[in-house]
Amino acid sequence: MIKIQKISEIEKSFFGERDFGDSIQSVRDILRDVKARGNEALHDYSKKFDVASPDSFLIAESILKACAEKMQKENINLYNSICYSRDLAVKFAKKQRESFDDFEMEIAEGVYTGQKNIAVEKAGLYVPAGRFPLVSTVIMTTSPAVAAGVKEIVLCTPPRKNPDGSNNPYADENIMAAAYLCGATKVFACGGSQAIAAMAFGTESIPACDVIVGPGNKFVAEAKRLVYGTVGIDMIAGPTEVFVIADKSANPQWVAADLLAQAEHDVVAQPVMATDSEDFAKQVAAEIEKQLETLSTKETARQSIDSFGRIIVTENLEQAAELANKKAPEHLELAMEEGPQRDKIQSIVHNYGSLFIGHGAAEVFGDYAAGLNHTLPTSGSARFTGGLSVRVFIKTVTTLRTKEGKSGTVKSAEASGYLGDAEGLAAHARAARLRLK
């Protein structure tokens, strides 16, 4: 049963980074091997780790298209849901793109400074396909890349056995259909940390990318950490988490369902609720037990709830808000009635990946079909970063031009000369002063 505790009983470890084992050395070896041997190494790791080991990696566009057409024919509800989610996600990402202005300004007389926002050329997307092939991750990773204007969108996902009996590359059919519908340029049947290595360094088949994004297990996360610098990454994602701040107006059935929605992801997922009502805490705990009995993912959710879940009883909701700021959760829900109190709590909280405001704003809407991106910071990293957005696929660069003889240009040259002298960089100072002649 989920733990209920008072705020004074919270352990220090509740706020720290959650570490679930060291995988650095094995991942480091895989990265080095793929960099050195390319496709040959990928084939070896595919045979070792995957359910299938295709002869090649690039999945033909005709296969992707056939999967999309099959879905449209056999599962129209899923097909339409993917298209709806994609359209909202692209619309939201395009609005984000509009907020990054290009400009040039005369910062001093004759000195013109500016910035330009330029999309990266190649983006690498990783889509897991373990127990739960993440179709929605295809939408969430492709949409901001498309909105940013990325020319080549490379998607890697673990291979599956080809139903035609051949050894041609194949993957989860829903993921392939979604990749086709969402605009992935190339899709490769390649998974794990070796896929991250391939997209970072390039092989004979898989191109080296400028940015790599997407979730994965601890080996994928470690690989992304190690290749950062060679390529850009979105973030290092850990186990999923939700923090619900609830008052007595909340529906215990809804709140319990939201906590379980996180718990079923992983045995180490962390579902947390804070409330100022001990009675409501007990109602939610009882409702969790009730819903668990009919949940198909009960085994996973049960472990998460028992090991990492908790309900914290606070003296007031302001205290709950400050607790959330310290925790900096991936998802933060305000299960509260509209009004001054909710407005106050909303104004206090500031560390979260995404904020869900009010009883109707279910966190699962953000996961699937509300325009927001579900790739979000975990383990307290929401203190310093946001989630995956169009920004990850854009580099902001700066420009400078001058007009000779203008007062600002002269002053910049003079100041640069003196600063070069102070740092002992004579060539810097000379390059500046030559402009004064």
Secondary structure, DSSP 8 states (H G I E B T S, - for coil): --EEEEGGG--GGGGS-------HHHHHHHHHHHHHHTHHHHHHHHHHHSS---S--B--HHHHHHHHHHHHHH-HHHHHHHHHHHHHHHHHHHHHHHTS--EEEEEETTEEEEEEEEE-SEEEEE---SSS--HHHHHHHHHHHHHHT-SEEEEEE-B---TTSS-S--B-HHHHHHHHHHT-SEEEE--HHHHHHHHHH--SSS---SEEE----HHHHHHHHHHBTTBEES----S-EEEEEE-TTS-HHHHHHHHHHHHTT-TT-EEEEEES-HHHHHHHHHHHHHHHTT-TTHHHHHHHHHHH-EEEE-SSHHHHHHHHHHH--SEEEEE--SSHHHHHHHHH----SEEEESTT--HHHHHHSSS-------TTGGGT---S-GGGGEEEEEEEEE-TT-HHHHHHHHHHHHHHHHHT-HHHHHHHHHTT-
